[in-house]
Every structure is written in structure tokens, then in C-alpha cells.
């Protein structure tokens, strides 16, 4: 006979709905922190059983991401001058667009790498 597996989340919610024990005691009984117990109960009240599924831990936004407008200036300039690096591109574009706050050279390099505009070069092996 297979074992009946119970999930603490389901048991906690079922016991809480019966109203026999306080949340603190239920959390201690199922070996979870009070913060987690209250979080599970709040999610269940907001969205039902579907809201209790695992959620993504990825950030919702990235505040330091290069904007599309900057990428639209940097990528065509790199295509026009394929031998220039990020530093030279910034030095070329900064006087032409003085109101723009330009990112760091390393950030521009990351953008160019993601767009496939950098040429990977092998390392020089020294003997």
C-alpha cells in the first residue's frame, strides 16, 4: 500500500479553516516559521489553491538596464565602426548627444556582447 503523502501547506490551510488552533501553534506543529505560515494563508485567501504554487524568484524589473533608446544609438554605431570598442564608441557618441547620461564602458561591452557585435578573440599563450 503506498504511503499517503501530505503537504504541510495543505494541512496548515485545512486546520486553519477549521479554526481550532491559532496560526502560531499550527506553524509549530508543521515545523514552519510563522512568517511562512502567514504568507501561505494570505496567498490562499487572495488566489485560492492556484496561488500556492511555487513562484518565480526572478526580479520583476532591472533598474540599471540599458534603455532601448541607448541601445538604438550604440548598436548602429558599432555596426558602422566594427573595429571600435565600447570606450571609443562612448567617446564618439557623448559629444553628439550631450543630454544623455551614458553607462559605463563595461555595461556597453555587455550590451554589444549580447547583441553579437563583439568578436571573441583567443588568448595569447605564453611559453
C-alpha positions in Angstrom: 0.0 0.0 0.0 1.5 3.4 -1.0 2.1 6.0 1.6 -0.3 8.9 1.8 1.9 11.9 1.4 0.7 15.1 3.0 2.0 18.6 2.3 2.3 20.8 5.3 0.9 23.7 3.3 -2.4 21.8 2.6 -2.6 20.6 6.2 -2.0 24.1 7.7 -4.7 25.6 5.5 -7.2 22.9 6.3 -6.6 23.1 10.0 -6.7 26.9 9.9 -10.1 26.9 8.1 -11.5 24.7 10.9 -10.4 27.4 13.4 -9.4 25.0 16.2 -5.8 26.3 16.7 -4.0 29.7 16.4 -1.7 30.2 13.5 1.4 30.2 15.8 0.6 26.7 17.1 -0.2 25.4 13.6 3.2 26.6 12.3 5.0 25.0 15.3 3.1 21.8 14.7 4.0 21.6 11.0 7.6 22.8 11.5 7.5 26.0 9.6 8.1 29.6 10.6 5.2 31.9 11.4 6.2 34.2 8.6 5.8 31.3 6.1 2.5 30.3 7.6 1.0 33.7 7.4 2.4 34.0 3.8 0.7 30.8 2.8 -2.6 31.8 4.3 -2.5 35.2 2.7 -1.8 33.7 -0.7 -4.6 31.2 -0.3 -7.1 33.9 0.6 -6.1 36.0 -2.4 -6.0 33.5 -5.1 -7.1 30.1 -3.8 -5.2 26.9 -4.4 -3.5 28.2 -7.6 -1.8 31.0 -5.7 0.1 28.4 -3.6 2.2 27.2 -6.5 5.9 28.0 -6.5 6.6 31.5 -7.8 9.5 32.8 -9.8 12.3 34.4 -7.8 13.4 36.4 -10.8 13.2 40.2 -10.3 10.3 41.9 -11.9 12.4 44.7 -13.4 16.1 45.7 -13.7 16.5 49.4 -12.8 20.0 49.6 -14.3 19.2 48.0 -17.6 20.3 49.9 -20.8 17.2 51.6 -22.3 16.1 50.8 -25.8 17.0 54.4 -26.9 20.6 53.9 -25.8 20.8 50.5 -27.5 19.4 52.1 -30.6 22.3 54.6 -30.6 25.1 52.2 -29.6 24.4 49.2 -31.8 24.2 51.0 -35.2 27.4 53.0 -34.3 29.2 49.7 -33.6 27.9 48.3 -36.9 29.2 51.4 -38.7 32.6 51.1 -36.9 33.2 47.4 -36.2 36.8 48.0 -35.0 35.9 50.4 -32.2 35.4 49.2 -28.7 33.0 50.4 -26.1 35.2 53.2 -24.9 35.7 54.7 -28.3 32.0 54.4 -29.1 31.2 56.3 -25.9 33.8 59.0 -26.7 32.3 59.3 -30.2 28.6 59.4 -29.2 28.9 61.5 -26.0 29.6 64.9 -27.7 27.0 64.2 -30.3 24.3 63.5 -27.6 25.3 65.7 -24.6 22.0 65.4 -22.7 22.2 61.6 -22.4 23.7 60.0 -19.3 25.9 57.3 -20.7 26.5 54.0 -19.0 29.9 52.6 -18.0 32.2 51.0 -20.6 31.7 47.6 -19.2 27.9 47.9 -19.5 28.2 48.9 -23.1 30.5 45.9 -23.7 27.9 43.6 -22.1 25.2 45.1 -24.5 27.4 44.6 -27.5 28.2 41.0 -26.5 24.5 40.2 -26.0 23.8 41.7 -29.5 26.5 39.6 -31.1 28.6 42.6 -32.0 31.8 41.6 -30.3 34.4 39.4 -31.9 35.7 36.7 -29.5 39.5 36.6 -29.7 41.7 33.8 -28.4 44.1 34.3 -25.6 47.8 34.7 -26.4 49.6 31.7 -24.9 53.0 32.5 -23.5 55.7 29.9 -23.2 
